Amino acid sequence: MDCKITFIKRNRAAAAFTLTELMVATALGMLMLAVMLWAVLFGTRAFAAMDNYVDLDQKSEQTLDKMTREIRQADHLTAFTSNSISFVDNTGATVQYQYDTTALALNRISGGVTNTYLRGCDSLNFSIYQRTPISNAFEPYSTTSYTNAKVIEINWDCSRKIMSTKANTESIQSAKVVIRNH
């Protein structure tokens, strides 16, 4: 019995990739990796933006609620500028709301204690009015004397950054609060 062993010769070119094939495969792999990285980055940025919007909205709402409650119960104003108001509250304590233009923050100062209510405020402005409305309108008369003030208007605009870039801006919050005890 004769046993023959046959060897099949393989072509060396068929056994490996050519340089062109390797370069095309690498380029396609890099392209797919770049697309996936972009999608992850975009998703992360969108998630951070939503988180910022929620934070801005909650902080603005909480601050407006606290300020409105205190201003309504105020006895009278003791000082006013466009970025600061001071008043005597219903317990006789002096309360001041002050916008710090350097830190871009709204602070509440009372009894030597400072609490920061808002951070990242691009602008904040107080205005004062009399209680009497303008004829045929719902707007009160503006006043320059804080002793005549019965209505305080508060306007602010806050923003947040994502990856060192200003990305989220809360629409301007505005409220007119009537001092009820005055």
C-alpha positions as CSV (number, residue, x, y, z in Angstrom):
1,M,0.0,0.0,0.0
2,D,1.4,3.2,-1.1
3,C,0.6,6.2,0.9
4,K,1.0,9.5,-0.8
5,I,1.0,12.7,1.2
6,T,0.1,15.7,-0.9
7,F,1.0,19.1,0.3
8,I,-1.2,21.9,-0.9
9,K,0.7,25.0,-1.5
10,R,-1.0,28.2,-0.6
11,N,-0.3,31.4,-2.4
12,R,1.4,33.8,0.0
13,A,-0.7,36.7,-1.2
14,A,-3.9,34.9,-0.3
15,A,-2.6,34.3,3.3
16,A,-2.3,37.9,4.5
17,F,-3.7,41.4,4.0
18,T,-2.2,43.8,1.5
19,L,-1.1,47.2,2.7
20,T,-4.0,48.8,0.9
21,E,-6.5,46.5,2.6
22,L,-5.0,47.2,6.0
23,M,-5.0,51.0,5.4
24,V,-8.7,50.9,4.3
25,A,-9.7,48.8,7.3
26,T,-7.8,51.1,9.7
27,A,-9.4,54.2,8.2
28,L,-12.9,52.7,8.4
29,G,-12.3,51.6,12.0
30,M,-11.1,55.1,13.0
31,L,-14.1,56.6,11.3
32,M,-16.5,54.4,13.2
33,L,-14.6,55.1,16.5
34,A,-14.8,58.9,15.8
35,V,-18.6,58.6,15.1
36,M,-19.1,56.7,18.3
37,L,-17.0,59.1,20.3
38,W,-18.9,62.1,18.9
39,A,-22.2,60.4,19.8
40,V,-21.1,59.8,23.4
41,L,-19.8,63.4,23.7
42,F,-23.0,64.8,22.2
43,G,-25.1,62.6,24.5
44,T,-23.1,63.7,27.6
45,R,-23.3,67.3,26.6
46,A,-27.1,67.1,26.1
47,F,-27.5,65.4,29.5
48,A,-25.4,68.1,31.2
49,A,-27.5,70.8,29.4
50,M,-30.7,69.2,30.7
51,D,-29.3,69.0,34.2
52,N,-28.3,72.7,34.0
53,Y,-31.8,73.7,32.9
54,V,-33.4,71.8,35.7
55,D,-30.9,73.3,38.2
56,L,-31.4,76.8,36.9
57,D,-35.2,76.5,37.0
58,Q,-35.3,75.0,40.5
59,K,-32.9,77.6,42.0
60,S,-34.8,80.5,40.3
61,E,-38.2,79.2,41.6
62,Q,-36.9,78.6,45.1
63,T,-35.3,82.0,45.3
64,L,-38.4,83.8,43.9
65,D,-40.6,82.0,46.5
66,K,-38.3,82.9,49.4
67,M,-37.9,86.5,48.3
68,T,-41.6,87.0,47.6
69,R,-42.6,85.6,51.0
70,E,-40.2,87.9,52.8
71,I,-40.9,91.0,50.8
72,R,-44.7,90.7,51.1
73,Q,-44.4,90.5,54.9
74,A,-41.9,93.4,55.1
75,D,-42.7,96.3,57.3
76,H,-41.0,98.9,55.1
77,L,-38.0,99.5,52.9
78,T,-34.9,101.1,54.5
79,A,-32.7,101.4,51.4
80,F,-32.8,100.8,47.7
81,T,-30.3,100.7,44.7
82,S,-30.7,98.9,41.4
83,N,-28.8,96.0,42.8
84,S,-29.7,96.0,46.4
85,I,-32.8,96.4,48.7
86,S,-33.0,96.5,52.4
87,F,-36.1,96.3,54.5
88,V,-37.4,95.6,58.0
89,D,-39.2,92.3,58.2
90,N,-42.2,91.5,60.3
91,T,-40.0,90.5,63.3
92,G,-38.1,93.8,63.3
93,A,-34.9,92.4,61.8
94,T,-33.2,94.1,58.9
95,V,-32.9,92.0,55.7
96,Q,-30.9,92.9,52.7
97,Y,-30.9,91.3,49.2
98,Q,-27.7,92.3,47.4
99,Y,-26.5,91.4,43.9
100,D,-22.7,90.8,43.9
101,T,-21.5,91.9,40.5
102,T,-18.1,90.4,41.0
103,A,-19.3,86.9,42.1
104,L,-22.4,87.1,40.0
105,A,-24.5,86.0,43.0
106,L,-27.6,87.1,44.8
107,N,-27.0,87.2,48.6
108,R,-29.4,87.5,51.5
109,I,-27.9,89.3,54.5
110,S,-29.6,89.3,57.9
111,G,-28.2,89.5,61.4
112,G,-24.6,89.3,60.1
113,V,-25.3,86.0,58.2
114,T,-25.0,85.9,54.5
115,N,-26.8,83.2,52.4
116,T,-26.2,82.9,48.7
117,Y,-29.5,82.3,46.9
118,L,-28.4,82.4,43.3
119,R,-25.1,81.8,41.5
120,G,-24.2,82.5,37.9
121,C,-26.5,85.5,37.6
122,D,-25.5,87.5,34.5
123,S,-27.7,90.4,35.6
124,L,-30.1,91.3,38.5
125,N,-32.0,94.4,38.9
126,F,-34.4,95.8,41.5
127,S,-37.0,98.5,40.7
128,I,-39.5,100.2,43.0
129,Y,-43.0,101.5,42.4
130,Q,-46.0,103.1,44.2
131,R,-49.0,100.9,44.6
132,T,-51.3,103.1,42.6
133,P,-51.7,101.9,39.0
134,I,-51.4,104.1,36.0
135,S,-54.8,105.1,34.6
136,N,-56.1,102.6,32.0
137,A,-53.1,100.3,32.6
138,F,-52.1,97.6,35.1
139,E,-48.6,99.1,35.7
140,P,-47.9,101.0,38.9
141,Y,-46.2,104.4,39.0
142,S,-42.5,104.3,39.3
143,T,-40.9,106.1,42.3
144,T,-37.4,107.2,43.1
145,S,-37.9,107.4,46.9
146,Y,-37.8,104.1,48.7
147,T,-40.0,105.6,51.5
148,N,-42.9,105.7,49.0
149,A,-42.3,102.2,47.6
150,K,-45.1,99.7,47.9
151,V,-44.1,97.4,45.0
152,I,-40.7,95.9,44.3
153,E,-39.9,94.5,40.9
154,I,-37.1,91.9,40.6
155,N,-35.5,90.8,37.3
156,W,-32.6,88.4,36.8
157,D,-30.9,86.3,34.2
158,C,-28.7,83.3,35.1
159,S,-26.6,81.0,33.1
160,R,-24.4,77.9,33.4
161,K,-21.4,76.5,31.6
162,I,-20.8,73.2,30.0
163,M,-17.1,72.3,29.4
164,S,-16.0,75.9,30.1
165,T,-18.4,77.3,27.5
166,K,-21.5,79.3,28.4
167,A,-24.2,77.0,27.2
168,N,-27.4,77.4,29.2
169,T,-29.2,80.6,29.9
170,E,-32.4,80.8,31.9
171,S,-34.9,83.1,30.5
172,I,-35.3,86.3,32.5
173,Q,-37.2,85.8,35.7
174,S,-39.3,88.7,36.7
175,A,-41.8,89.4,39.5
176,K,-43.5,92.4,41.0
177,V,-44.1,91.9,44.7
178,V,-46.5,94.1,46.8
179,I,-45.5,94.9,50.3
180,R,-48.6,94.0,52.2
181,N,-47.8,95.3,55.7
182,H,-46.8,98.8,54.5
